[in-house]
């Protein structure tokens, strides 16, 4: 068995994530569902997501719709209460340096764009479709592997602009000093947030209820640290209908 909650993992949240998992695990056990004692937070993401013994993990909407939707059960989507978004949805902040005088997104058409992965909804697909409306896509791109590294690349001057999911950006503003060197230039349209998944054949409804109860039972401090408001059901087709960049 394996489980992890790695998508918003950072040192400041490690203990809160562990306590959150222990509540989920207790609820699962009460429902007759086994789970691992500890989260595998450092395991390779696709090893976890495609694991036939997966109890619970959180993935990104783009990998879900491209590779995972037929291999896993959709449990539900955490709601982080993000401004400008319906429950369970998120959007991307297009961030630039605070001292960059440019105010219009089209002024960045020749700039260096930092992105975490080409299969990231918030870091790549969302800004791609957002910028299609403005008639361009970045030809100068810097692959960083992580949202935080994209933000650091902009702050340090190695890149000019990056697309960060709203929750990641919120956590950076709270915990990372370099975020003070950045500002939001624009926001993308909201799309379904990062879904929780389990292996095919598992009881997704019972796992949903275990997570829902765990969020309700979380200490308010932990709930605040993790930004959790609840969990919602977003239909599978709301994820799969989003187009992928070419």
Residue, then its C-alpha position, 0 to 999 in steps of 0.5 A: x500500500x502507498x499514499x502521499x499528499x505531495x502536491x503542496x508539500x513543503x517543510x513548513x507543512x510536513x507535520x500538518x500533512x502527517x497529522x492530516x493523514x493520520x486522521x484520514x487513516x483512522x477514518x479509513x480503518x473505521x470503514x474497513x479500509x487499510x492504508x499505510x502508516x506513513x505518507x510516501x512524500x518523496x516517492x516519484x509521482x508517477x510511481x505513486x499515481x500508477x501504483x496498483x496499491x495506491x490508497x490515496x494521492x493528489x495529482x494534477x489535472x493535466x496528468x489525470x486527463x492525459x494518462x491517469x483517468x482510466x487507470x485510477x478512481x477519482x475520489x474528489x477535489x480539495x477546496x482551498x477557498x481560492x479567491x476568484x474560483x468556485x469551490x474546488x477550482x483554482x487558477x494560475x498567477x502569471x508573476x513577474x518581478x516587482x520592479x519590471x515596469x511592463x504592465x501588459x502581458x503582450x509586452x512579455x511575448x519575447x521574454x523568458x518563461x519559466x515553467x515547471x513541467x509541460x504536463x502541468x495544467x497550472x504551469x503550462x496548459x493554463x498560461x498557454x490557452x490564456x496567451x492564445x487569446x493574445x496571439x502568442x506563446x512563449x518561444x523562450x522557455x526555461x524548464x524548472x521542474x517545480x513551481x517554486x523554482x520557476x518563481x525563484x528563476x523570475x525573482x533572480x532574473x534568469x526568467x521574466x515570467x512564470x505561471x504558478x497555481x494560486x495555492x502554490x503562490x499563496x504558500x510562497x507569499x506566506x513562507x518564501x522571502x523571494x516572493x516579495x520580489x514578485x507581483x501578479x501581472x495577470x490571472x488565468x481562468x479557473x479550472x478544476x483543482x488538483x484531484x485526489x485519486x485512488x487505484x482502480x477497484x478501491x471504494x472511492x466514495x468511502x475514501x471521499x467520506x474519510x477525507x471529508x471527515x478528516x478535514x472537518x476534524x483537523x485542528x483549525x491551525x493545521x487546516x489553516x496551514x494546509x489551506x483546506x476548506x473541504x472536499x467537493x465532487x467535480x465530475x470526471x468530464x470536467x477534467x477530461x474536456x479541457x484541451x491540451x496544448x499542442 
